[in-house]
Every structure is written in C-alpha cells, then in structure tokens.
Amino acid sequence: MINYPVKVLLAFGEAVDRNKKLADWLLNNGFPELAALASAINSSKEAFNWLMKYNYYHFAAFSKALYDDEDAYVWLKKHEYEILAKITEVVKGDVNAKKWFKNKNLPVFLVLASKIEYIVKEKKSDFDDYHKFTFN
C-alpha cells in the first residue's frame, strides 16, 4: 500500500465509501486491484474471488482480517504486510496502531482506516440483522 500515490489511496478510500465514479476511475487507470479490494471490503464475494484469481492474496487476506478472520490476520503478519495488518488493528480499535501511523507520518492510512472501520461496522450490523437477509 505504501507504494501507491496518495491520490490513488484517497480514490481507494472513496471507492470503499461506495463512490462508483472513483471505483471506475481505479478500474480504468491501472488499479483494478484497489477497486476489487474496495468491493471485497464491502462484502463482494466476486471481488474477493477476483483478488484470489489474480494473485492479490494480501488484499484478499486483508479483506477477511477486517471481519475478524484471525487466520487471515496472522497470514498478513507472517508475510510482512505490515501496513495492512496495522490498518486492521486500527479498525479493531487498537490505539497503539493509530500511534504507529502517526509516528511514521502516514496520515493517509488513518483516513483509510476510518473509512474502512465505518463500512466494517455497518456490514457487521447488517450481518446481525435478520431483516436484511436475502434469499436467492
């Protein structure tokens, strides 16, 4: 994540917020993996499968770790995806992870974590609300 330009990371954050225009921008400007990650964070199984198919295992694991998949989180740590693991920690409320980003002068990742945290909380709430179940 650290190698993406800030402009691209901010577009990714907006895509996480379900801004279709910026998700399309990511798709059409060489960052389909970030568009897929934004969709996977928003519970798209198709996007998760795309990440796996095209070897973006770190993003697939990240999307799972955000939803309390401990194995995915351990995988991120084991394979040294420090930024993704730290974002996961911030989303889960770890104040030390927030301090880590501040100390490293990486505020863009705190912005992303905030957007992701909102979506994850919303999705977890939806998962727990039987009124929102869908049947296919």
WOKAJO-V901851 format. One record per residue. N is the residue number from 1. RES is the residue in three letters. SS is DSSP state (H for helix, E for strand, L for the rest). PHI is phi in whole degrees, -180 to 180 (999 if undefined). Layout:
BEGIN
n,res,ss,phi
N,RES,SS,PHI
N,RES,SS,PHI
END
This chain:
BEGIN
n,res,ss,phi
1,MET,L,999
2,ILE,L,-65
3,ASN,L,-85
4,TYR,L,-80
5,PRO,L,-62
6,VAL,H,-56
7,LYS,H,-57
8,VAL,H,-70
9,LEU,H,-64
10,LEU,H,-67
11,ALA,H,-63
12,PHE,H,-59
13,GLY,H,-58
14,GLU,H,-70
15,ALA,H,-66
16,VAL,H,-59
17,ASP,L,-75
18,ARG,L,72
19,ASN,L,-83
20,LYS,H,-63
21,LYS,H,-60
22,LEU,H,-78
23,ALA,H,-63
24,ASP,H,-64
25,TRP,H,-60
26,LEU,H,-59
27,LEU,H,-60
28,ASN,H,-92
29,ASN,L,-125
30,GLY,L,90
31,PHE,L,-128
32,PRO,H,-63
33,GLU,H,-65
34,LEU,H,-75
35,ALA,H,-64
36,ALA,H,-66
37,LEU,H,-63
38,ALA,H,-59
39,SER,H,-70
40,ALA,H,-64
41,ILE,H,-62
42,ASN,L,-89
43,SER,L,75
44,SER,L,-83
45,LYS,H,-67
46,GLU,H,-62
47,ALA,H,-66
48,PHE,H,-59
49,ASN,H,-62
50,TRP,H,-63
51,LEU,H,-58
52,MET,H,-67
53,LYS,H,-61
54,TYR,L,-101
55,ASN,L,66
56,TYR,L,-96
57,TYR,H,-60
58,HIS,H,-64
59,PHE,H,-73
60,ALA,H,-63
61,ALA,H,-63
62,PHE,H,-59
63,SER,H,-63
64,LYS,H,-80
65,ALA,H,-60
66,LEU,L,-60
67,TYR,L,-104
68,ASP,L,72
69,ASP,L,-83
70,GLU,H,-63
71,ASP,H,-62
72,ALA,H,-65
73,TYR,H,-63
74,VAL,H,-61
75,TRP,H,-61
76,LEU,H,-59
77,LYS,H,-65
78,LYS,H,-60
79,HIS,L,-94
80,GLU,L,61
81,TYR,L,-92
82,GLU,H,-61
83,ILE,H,-62
84,LEU,H,-65
85,ALA,H,-64
86,LYS,H,-67
87,ILE,H,-61
88,THR,H,-58
89,GLU,H,-64
90,VAL,H,-62
91,VAL,H,-59
92,LYS,L,-86
93,GLY,L,95
94,ASP,L,-76
95,VAL,H,-69
96,ASN,H,-67
97,ALA,H,-67
98,LYS,H,-61
99,LYS,H,-61
100,TRP,H,-59
101,PHE,H,-64
102,LYS,H,-64
103,ASN,H,-65
104,LYS,L,-87
105,ASN,L,56
106,LEU,L,-123
107,PRO,H,-65
108,VAL,H,-60
109,PHE,H,-74
110,LEU,H,-71
111,VAL,H,-63
112,LEU,H,-62
113,ALA,H,-61
114,SER,H,-64
115,LYS,H,-65
116,ILE,H,-66
117,GLU,H,-58
118,TYR,H,-61
119,ILE,H,-65
120,VAL,H,-62
121,LYS,H,-62
122,GLU,H,-62
123,LYS,H,-66
124,LYS,H,-63
125,SER,H,-64
126,ASP,H,-62
127,PHE,H,-61
128,ASP,H,-87
129,ASP,L,-101
130,TYR,H,-63
131,HIS,H,-66
132,LYS,H,-100
133,PHE,L,-64
134,THR,L,-120
135,PHE,L,-124
136,ASN,L,-108
END
